[in-house]
Amino acid sequence: MMTHRYFSLIALCLLTFSAGYLSACTPQLATRGNLLEDYQMKEVLPGIDTKDDVVRKIGSPTTVAPFDENTWYYMGQKTEKNGVLDPKITQERIVVVTFNAEDGMVDKIVQRQDGREDIPIVQRTTPTTGNDYTFIQQMLGNIGKFNKTPESAARTAGGDIP
């Protein structure tokens, strides 16, 4: 009777451990931005739709061009992350909607084929004036710079010494 309970307990523990272990290996999927589908892009009609129509049909833009309010960008991507590894991009789409400046109608809607630009991170440091001291030099450099007797501390603080 006892061996049956131990066997059941061990089987339950192994089942729980293996379920937890397998669920940790499941990739984490994430969608960021406004990832437009092909049918959504076909709903926007050049020369017919206005900015309000575009917002109603495909949503607000991810960003608007900084120097041209008649150029809207819809950017979206799907990523997959396995464990502690960096997420990798599985799908990405950048759609540009341009409007006529005169009447506000859609001029064209195109998908950028070149995608996004990776801007490298610069590892330079800004030079500053002064001395570069190590931690030990800073600690040893402070020896003897402080007041040695209590009366000199009182004079420094502006107190009278009797």
N, C-alpha and C positions, 0 to 999 in steps of 0.2 A: 504494500500500500504506500509506504514512504517513497519507494523508488519511483512510483508512478507520479507522485507530486513533484519530486525533484526533476524528473524528466519534463513535466509540463512547465515548471518554472524556468528551466533552462531553455526550453523551446520558446517560451514567451519572451524571455530576455533576448535571445538571438533574433527573433522576429522583430522586436522593437528596435534593436540596434541596427539591423540591416535596413529597416524602413527609414530610420534617421540618416543612415549613411548614404542611401540611394537618393534621398530627397536633397541632400547637400550637393549632389552632383548635377542637379537639375539646373539648366542655364536660366539666368534671369533675363527676361526680354523687356525692353523699354522702348516706347515711342515718344519722341520729343519733337516739338514744333507742330506744324500743320502739314502733314504728309498727304498731299493731294493724290487722288486716284485719277485714272484716265477719264472716267465718265464725268468727274467733276470739272475737269478741264474742258470737256466738250460742251458743258452747259453754258459756259461763258461765250457769248457771241460778239465778235468784234463789230463795231459800228452800230450796235443795237443796245448793249448793256451799258449802264452808268456805274459810278462807284458804289452807289447804294445797292444796285442789282448784284454786283460782284460780291459785296459783303453778305448779302442775303443768300447767294448761291453757294459760295465756297468759304465764307467766313472772313474774319479780319486778317489782314496781312501780318506776317511775322515781323516785317520791318518795312519802312518806307525809305526810299533813297534819301540821303541827307541833303542833297542840293536840288532834288527834283521831286516835288510832291506828287507828280503824275507817274511815278514808277514804283510799283509795289512788288515786294518779294515774299513768296511763300516758301519757307524752308522747313523740311522735316527729315527725320531719319529714324531708323529702327536700329537698336543695338542689342547685342547679345553678350552677356558676361558669364563666364564660367569660373566659379570659385573666387579666388583672390586675383585672378588675371585681369588685366585691363580690358574694358569692353571693346568689342570690335563692331564696326559698322556693317550691318548686313544689307541695308537698303537706304538710299539717300536720294532726295529729289529737291531741286531748286527750280521754282517756276517764277517767271517774271511777267507781270501784267503791266502794260504801259497804256496810258490814257492820252487822248488828244487834249492839248492845252486849251483849245478854243471852246469845244462843246462838252468836254468831260466824258466822252464815250470811249469805250475800250478800243485802242488802236491795234494791239496784238497781245497774244498770250503765248509765250514760248517757254520751253523747258531748257535750262542751261545744260549743255552737254559736258562742259569742262568741270562742273561741280564746284567745290569750294577750294580756296587756296589755303594750304598749310603754311602758317607763318612761323618760322623757327624762333625758338626762345633764345635770346642772347644771354650769354653767361658772363658778360663783362661786369666789372664793378666800377663805381664812380670813385675817382681819386679824391681824397680829402686832405686838408692840411693838418699838420700836427704830427705827433710821433706815434709809431706803432709799438705798443708795449705788450708783452705777453702777460698772462695772469700773474706769474711769479714776480715779474718786474714791477707790476702795479702794487702787489702786496708788500714787497720789500722796499719799494720806493716810499711808502707811507710811514715807515719806521722813523721816529724822531721828528716828524712834522707836527705832532700834536703837543698840546700843553703838558708840561711835565709835573707841575705842582698845582695844587688847588688854588693858591693865591693868584697865579697868573691867569687862571680861568676866570676868576672873579674880576680882575682888571679888564680882561677882554670883554666881559659882559657889561662893564660899566659900573660895577659895584665898588663900594669903598672897603678898604682893608683896614681894620683897627690897628 
